[in-house]
Amino acid sequence: MSIAEIYEKFKTCTGVSTDTRKIDEGVMFFALKGAQFNANEFAREALEKGAKYVVIDEAQYATDPACILVNDVLYTLQKLANYHRQQFSIPLIGLTGSNGKTTSKELVAAVLSKKYKTYYTKGNLNNHIGVPLTILALDDSYEIAVIEMGANHQGEIRDLCNICEPTHGFITNVGKAHLEGFGGVEGVKKGKGELYDFLVKSGATVFLNAKNEALVGMAQSRKFNQTVEYLKDNKIVLVKDSPIVVFSTQEPNRDPHTYTTNLPGWYNFENIAAALAIGNFFGVSVKDASEAVSAYNPDNNRSQIIQKGTNSILLDAYNANPSSMSAAIQNFINLKTDKGKIVILGDMLELGDEAPAEHKAIGELVAKGDFALVVLAGKLMASALEPLPKAYYFPDKFSLHNWLLDKQIQNSFILIKGSRGMGLESTLQCFA
C-alpha cells in the first residue's frame, strides 16, 4: 500500500498512537519496535481497544482487514508525517541547538500566539518518533507552527528536516552536548548545522544570533535566501544584577520599557531575544511580544525558581551538559542575593571519554564561586572533587536525600542541576 493510500485511511482516523496503553477510539496505531519490545505483538489488542487501523511490519500479525502491512513501521510513520506536512502551506519554524531548545520553542509559541493560532511541539517530542507524531497532529485550523528538533548524532537533524520541511529556522547555540554520539564539538556543529543546510537548500529564512560567534561562523559559510539577525543592535537590552531576566525594549519614537520575566540567566535572555525577533518578523508588536515573554512560566524542571520555606531554589534539572552546566554556574556565581548560595550538581551524561575531564572542569569553575555549600551527586561527579576538597559528595541519590533531610538547609538560594538521568528534581522533597 502506498503512502498516499495509507494517508487516505489516516484522514478517516481520529489521530495516531504508538502505545496500547493510550488508545483513543478511531486512531491509527503504529506498531513500533524497540530494543526491549515489539509492538506488532499488540496489534490485536490495539484493535480491541478501539484503533481503526494498525500499521504492522510482520505478516504473522496481519490477522484482520484493519491491519496495514508495510516493510518498516517507523519509516512509514515518518513518510506519512512528511506527506501530511506537504498538505499545509503555513510557515513552519524549525529549531534545534545544544541548549535552550524547549524554552525557546515555548517562548516563540507564546509570542506568535499573540497574533496567530499557533501549533507547537508539546513537551519534548523532538526525536525521530516525536517529530512525526507532532506533525501528524497538525490540522488546518492553525496559521503557523513551531517544531523542536533534538539529536544525539549526526544525520538526525537532516532526517527531521526532511520530515517537517521548515520554511524558517534557527539554532539556539552549539556546545558540549551529546559529545559521545556527535564525536566532539565539531561533530555537534556539523550535526546541528544540518538545519542550516536544509534552510539553504529549500530557500528558507534563518534567524541568527549575531552575538554568537560559533553560529555566525557556521552561517557565513552558507548562502541563505534570507537572514534575520537579532542582538545586533540595542533594541533589546539585558538589565544586569537580577536573579531573573529583566530586559528593556526600545521602540521607534517611544521611551524604553522594562519587562520582568520568570526566567533566570543571560542564556535565557538570548532565547528571549530570538522569540522577540521572530515575533517582529511575523508582525507581532514589540509590546505584545514582550508581554508574552514576561508572562511565560517555565515548567518541567527547566529554569524554574521555586520557593520552599525560607529557601529559593533554581531548579534546572531537566538536562545538563558541559555548556549548559557552565552557563548556569557562572550565572549563579554572578547572581547577587542576601541568602547563602548553594549548588547541588549531578552527573552530566553522554560525554563518553570526555566525561572525567569535563566534570573536573566543572569542579574548577565551581571553585571560583563563593558558595556556602557545594554538593555533588553521581559517579561521574567524583571527577569534580579534586578542585573542591570541601565539597560534599554522594555517589547516589539515596544517600544525597538522607543527607539533605538531616541537614535541613534554611534561608539559602540553591541551584540544582544535572542530566535527565539523574532526576534531581526529587531533591525538592528534602526541603521544607
Secondary structure as UniProt FT lines:
FT   HELIX           3..10
FT   TURN            11..12
FT   STRAND          16..17
FT   HELIX           20..22
FT   TURN            25..26
FT   STRAND          28..30
FT   HELIX           39..42
FT   HELIX           43..48
FT   TURN            49..50
FT   STRAND          53..56
FT   HELIX           59..61
FT   TURN            65..66
FT   STRAND          67..69
FT   HELIX           73..85
FT   TURN            86..87
FT   STRAND          92..96
FT   HELIX           101..112
FT   TURN            113..115
FT   STRAND          118..120
FT   TURN            123..124
FT   TURN            128..129
FT   HELIX           130..136
FT   TURN            140..141
FT   STRAND          144..148
FT   TURN            154..155
FT   HELIX           156..164
FT   STRAND          168..171
FT   HELIX           179..182
FT   HELIX           185..202
FT   STRAND          205..209
FT   TURN            210..211
FT   HELIX           213..220
FT   STRAND          226..230
FT   STRAND          236..239
FT   STRAND          246..249
FT   TURN            252..253
FT   STRAND          257..260
FT   HELIX           266..281
FT   TURN            282..283
FT   HELIX           286..295
FT   TURN            300..301
FT   STRAND          304..308
FT   TURN            309..310
FT   STRAND          311..316
FT   HELIX           322..334
FT   STRAND          340..346
FT   HELIX           352..354
FT   HELIX           355..366
FT   TURN            367..368
FT   STRAND          373..377
FT   HELIX           380..384
FT   TURN            386..387
FT   TURN            389..390
FT   STRAND          392..394
FT   HELIX           397..407
FT   STRAND          412..417
FT   HELIX           420..422
FT   HELIX           424..430
//
